[in-house]
């Protein structure tokens, strides 16, 4: 599955509202626009128009990920997600995926804290067990990222937007050009050694000589 950011935001909102405010679910385009544009519990903050949301909902319906629902006494169409059915995930898994879709990559501790309104995980181990299940599926829905320098915990990222490009954390200033192969590096080292030898033989300054 390779969904764009708008689709991910809307699906995340639908899951969130289904679990946290079921009395307002399914949702109208107007309500879904307001949910997508919230300034809290969202990263990044966006400003979608109702027409953008309506167009995206139509695209998600074609993919079978969103369904229209008729509501007695309501003139406005309402919509609900079908992600749980399509991906065959349970409530715990849906809660973690929704928070990852709405707030980006996070540690298991952050996920436990931020899913409290969706589903109560008793222990951090319970969160990590569900994440492991999502990660070890035939078609993984979550991946664990390598810790960056200075970080204590690994972060997790959903894979509903396609496979991520892993960040190495390398300093660009310390990286050689693309063509700097091992052979080129060996040649440069040999040249430097030869230069040092010439300077020492001529009595010139070296790195160890006083100014």
N, C-alpha and C positions, 0 to 999 in steps of 0.2 A: 504494500500500500504506500502510495506517495502523494499525500494530501498537501495542499498549499496552506499557508498560514491562516488565511481567512476561514477555510474549512475547519482547520484544527481549533481555532478560537470558538467557532459556533458550536461544534460538537462538544467541546469542553464545557461551554456554558449550558448546553442542554443537559449534560450529565450532572453538572453541579446543581442546577435548579431542580432536577428530578429528585435528587437526594436531600437537598437542604430546604427547599420550599416546595414540596409536592403540591400544595394548594394552588400554586401558580403555574403548574405544568400540566399538559403541554403549553407551548409558548407561541404568542403571536410574533409577527415580524417586528412590531414596535417594541415588545418586551425583550426580544432577543437582541435587538440593536442596543438597547439600554444595557443589557447584561454584558455584551461584548465590549462596550465602551466604558465599563466601570474603571475607576481610577484606583481601586483597591483590589488586592488579590489577582492582579494581572501584570504580566510582564512579557512584551512591552505594552504600554497603554496605547490604545488605538482610537480612531475616530471614524468609524464606518457610518455611511449614510444608510437610510432604510432601503434605498434602491440597491445598494451594494449587497446588503444582507439578503434581500429578496432574490437577487440573481444567484447568490451563492447557495441559498436554500434550494433553488431550482436545480442547480448542478448536483447537489448532494442527494436530491431525490432521484435523479437519473442514475446515480451510483448505488441506490438502494440503502443509503446510510441515514436518510431522514424520511419520515412519513408524515403525510398530512392527516389531521384528525378533525372530524366534524364534531362540533360541540353544540348541544341543544341550547338555543337562545342566544348564541354568539354569531354575529355576522362576520367577524374577522376569522380568517383561517388560522388554525393552530398547528404546531409541528412538534414532533418528538423524534429522538434519535433512535436508530436501529443498530448502533455500533455493537451493543452487547450480543445481539443475535448474529450479526455478520462475523464478528471475531470470536464468538463463543467464549465470552469472559463473564465472570461473576461480579458481584457488587464490590468486593475488595479490590479486584483488579481494575474495575472501571473507575473507582475512586482515585487510585494512584495515577492512572493514565490521564484522568481529567485534570488533576493538579499539575502534572507534567506538561500537558497541553496549554494550560492557562498561565503557567509561571516559569516554564523552561526547566533546564536541568537543575537537579537538587540532590542533596544528600538524603540518606534514608531517615536521618533524624528530622530534617526539615519536612520531609513528606509525612512522617508520623504526626507532626505538629499541625500541618496544614490540611490534613484530611480528617481532622477531628469532627468537623461538621458533617462530613460525608459518612464516615465509618470509624468507629472507635477501635483502634489497634491497642491491645493491652500492653504489648511489649515491642521494643524495637526489632527483636528477632522475628516477630510476626510480619512486620513490614518487609524485612529482608527476605523472608521466605516467599512472600507473594512476588516480590521483584525477581527473585531467582526463577520462579515459575514462568513469569513473563519473558525472562531472558533465555530460558532453556527450551522454549517451544520450537517446533520444526521451523516456523517462520517467526523469529523473535519480535516482540513488540517493545522491548526495552533493552538498552545496553548499559553496562557499567563503564564509566570513563576512568582512565588512569588518573591518579592523583597528581595535581600540579605541585611544583615546589612550594613548600610552606603549608600545604593543605593536610589536614589530619584525616579526613574521610573522603572516600571516592564519591563522585556524583553519578547520578543516573539520568539518562535521556531516553525519551520515547523514540520509536522508529516508525511512527505513522507518517512522518514526512520524508521517508527514505532513509538510507544509511547515512550516518553522520560522517563528516570528515574529521578524523581524530586529530586533536591538537597535541602537538609534541611538547609545547612549552619552551622550545629552543629560542634563544636570543638571536634575532636576525642578524645582529651586528657580529655575532660569532660564527655565523654560517658562511661557508664559502659559496662561490657561484655554482650554478648547476653543473658546469663542466669540470668542477674540481674533484676529479676522481682520485683514487688511491695512487695511481701511477703519477698523476700530476703533482700530488702532494710530496711523493718521494723525490721527484725531480727538484722541486723547490727546496726541500731540506738539503739535498746534495749541493745545490747552488749556494745556499747559506753557509754550509760547512766549508765549502771551498773559499768563500769570501773571507770567513773568519781566519782560515789558515793563511791566506795571503796577507791579511792585516797583521797577524802575529809575526809572520816572517819579515815584514817590512818595518816592524817596530811601531806600527800604528796603533791607535786606540782600539780597544775591544770593550765589550760590555762590562768586563770586570776591572778595566783600567780606570784610575782616577782621572778626572777632567783636567 
